[in-house]
Amino acid sequence: MRIPVSTYRLQIRASFDLDQAAGVIDYIAALGADWLYLSPLLTAEDGSDHGYDVIDHSEVDPTRGGDEALVRFSGAAREAGRGILVDIVPNHVGVATPVTNAWWWDLLSHGQRSRYAEAFDVDWAAGNGRIRIPVLGDGDDELGALTIAGDELRYYDNRFPIAPGTADDGADARTVHGRQNYELVNWRRADAELNYRRFFAVNSLAGIRVEVPWVFAESHAAIARWVQDGLVDGLRVDHPDGLADPGGYLDALQQATGGTYVLVEKILEGDEPLPPSWATAGTTGYDALGDIDRVLVDPAGRHPLDALEVSLQGARVPIDELWPEIVHDNKRRIADGILRSEVLRLARLVPWIPAAADAIAELIACFPVYRSYLPFGREYLREAAERACARRPELADTVNALLTVLADPEQLVAIRFQQTSGMVMAKGVEDTSFYQFSRLTSLNEVGGEPGEFCIDVNEFHDRQQRRQGALPASMTTLSTHDTKRGEDVRTRISVIAEIPAEWEETLARLREAQPLGDAVFENLLWQAVIGAWPASRDRLHGYAEKAAREAGTSTTWTAPDEPFEQRMHALIDAAFDDEQVNGLVTAFVNRVAQPGWSNSLSAKLLQLTAPGVPDVYQGSELWETSLVDPDNRRLVDFGVRREFLARVDDGWLPPVDETGAAKLLVTSRALRVRRDHPEWFTRYQGVPAYGPGAQHVVAFDRGGAVTVATRLPVGLAAAGGWRDTTIVLAGHPLRDAVTGRRYDGGTVRVADLLHEYPVALLVPDHAASVAGED
């Protein structure tokens, strides 16, 4: 099995297809990345920029270049000495346009008699033998809009098949609809009445049953061929938690590919371990992201920011109880709302347990992690039961009855419960609670735990040593196509923890100047504005609308509050147009920009040199100031990056400024050292600092390469800088891979090491390949 040293993620789409991507391979190779990491390639819904709505498993999407373009891309990568990692989507397919998905079209045409009835996860009994399709509007007679066009039923632009023999008598469209294997229903009925499994609550993404051997074989034939033919070297598995048997799926994937490098998009909660039986090298790195963010947060900011959050929330409980309550309440709201159909389906599987739905929903709301993988993780079910009974003692008998079957991996209800708990966690926490808790929003990130405010350097070292010992080939990341805030937005927001009083005063003045009427959301929104500034007006309007509707406190997707949203958009405009508001924004940005950039360089070097396989998300070698998708999937200007790389390779040491060129310098030097000298990255040992600024250093030795990074830069400057702070290194000559400066080793003053940049990467000076050489 080949294992990448590092990866560089590219979003492949019609506007940046495989041939265009091949045109930047030389740049990515020069930057120092080892493998190219591609977003999903199989044919997706027309116009899909993300590719997670696959409609045809047999070929590379023609709009992304097609099969021949993958061959060309792979050839170019091989010529440049690069490997290829591809994102795959086993859990679901796109069904927004039924006629484009042959499996779904056949299912709708033939119902339970379709060959593909086994491929989809449909509860036929719940729909009286029909699949409910939630597309009808709110009118009194929406079925009256149906028409017949040849062998299709049409509802405005929606096309559906007519089953053979059901329209031969000249019946009207409404009558013909009543004879089909599907029932078109009002879109609002999906929450409680849908009878096919989806990806989360997305009606247009239908789950498929890859646990069925032929479904796996046909949906993975092209993927396996890519690996077997040497076009692709590794796979990233999207959303394994949606599968009936993730471990069995990974075993099948290894068998089909001959044992290739595989990563899973798995979110681990706290110290939750990855199931040890899984045939995977590790996760896609959100766990590492959380560690790196938190070691750069000032613990002194917690008490004042806690107090501010409690005040804004109008809470009657302390902060340590507030976040868990928000999570529980939102998970329960999701279980009773947009995922009610999943809960009711679980209840139908245990008809001998009366009134089971309430207890099932409460168990899911109390579940401490995304899901279990029975028998692995059975203790989480017991913990959820204890929590549920403590909250709802009247449910204790029902909960105990449910435990008997939910703990049995052979029971269908247990399998489906495991699939469902992850859905509710994702929608209730990532997509709701993260937008309702504003204490320090750099912590509200996918895979993170906003209740954990910070970690100290010793805890950081402990976590990295565990990663090195357990999953050394697991990915590490700072930004992805799914992160709520780009890495450099978060590092700037984290500066607030060093100056909480200044933020509280600025926030109060912003709220007074441009009141919105939702205190917590105002705090979250203004932090996003500050973190991403300068951002375009359109980008901030788009973020504000999505964030507010996800929060669901003042407006929602299904019932937008127009007056609130008008005030919200006026707030964004005021950041640009109102002299007072713009002045407050720019003044605070000026206060946090430089320390934010310091944090950014530290975070990047930590990620690139710590245990694991570091990924650079497209374009993030310069400042990554994206907000939530689709903002974080924008096209990248590789021209300016090529220019900066050429200049730093000519000896330019750029200032730490708004261009981000200093970050590209750090990124390229770290990637190249790691690629060219893997022998310097074989262990992990924390390196202590001594003296007055010791708490501002996070440093570690990877077995030859030593990383030194700055933390809490505002406090460092306020205390008078590094002064006599030192670290002790091996007693042989060293060179900083970032600046090229040489050191004798032994006891070294940190002020000398970090004279030009807030980071240094020290490598043996006798190396034939130095940082500036490729």
Buried (B, 14 or more C-beta within 10 A) or exposed (E): EEBBBBBBBBBBBBEBBBBBBBEBBBBBBBBBBBBBBBBBBBBBBBEBBBBBBBBBBEEBBBBBBBBEBBBBBBEBBBEBEBBBBBBBBBBBBBBBBBBBBBBBBBBBBBBEEBEBBBBBBBBBEBBEEBBBBBBBEEEEEBBEBBEBEEEBBBBEEBBBBBBEEBBEEEBEBEEBBEBBBBBBBBBEBBBBBBBBBBBBBBBBBBBBBBBBEEBBEBBBEBBBBBBEEEBBBBBBBBBBBBBBBBBBBBBBBBEBBEEBBBBBBBBBBEEBEBBEEBBBBBBBBBBBBBBBBBBBBBBBBBEBBBBBBBEBBEBEEEBEEBBBEBBBBBBBBBBBBBBBBBBBBBBBBBEEBEEBBBBBBBBBBBBBBBBBBBEBBBEBBEBBBEBBBEEBEEBBEBBEBBBEBBBBBEBEBBBBBBBBBBBBBBBBBBBBBBBBBBBBBBBBBBBBBBBBBBBBBEEBBBBBBBBBEEBBBBBBBBBBBBBBBBBBBBBBBBBBBBBBEBBBEBBEBBBEBBEBEBBBBBBBBBBBBBBBBEBEEEBBBBBBBBBBBBBBBBBEEEEEBEEBBEBBBEBBBBBEEBEEBEEBBBEBBEBBBBBBBBBBBBBBBBBBBBBBBBBBBBBBBBBBBBBBBEBBBBEBEBEBBBEBBEBBBEEEBBEBEEBBBBBBBBBBBBBBBBBBBBEBBEBBBBBEBBBBBBBBBBBBBBBBBBBBBBBBBBBBBEBEBBEEBBBEBEEEEBBBBBBEBEBEBEEBBBBEBBEBBBBBBBBBBEBEEBBBEB
